Amino acid sequence: MAKFCEVCGKGTVSGNSITHSDRKIKRTWKPNVRKIAIIESGVPKKKFVCTRCMRSGKVQRAV
């Protein structure tokens, strides 16, 4: 599954996971993307869209 949103461009972010004893471990955060059918310029297309874009109404789903 693709790990970036094709609408807003949100992608994988890296950083540190910090334990209680302040040890740092490299880790990544991936966006919650789903492959859905959307209407783009009047034509239905399948794209990877993050759930935030789906919820906020940035895309119109094809039925």
Buried (B, 14 or more C-beta within 10 A) or exposed (E): EEEBBBBBEBBEEEEEEEEEEEEEEEEEEEBEBEEBBBEBEEEEEEBBBBEBBBEEEBBEEEE
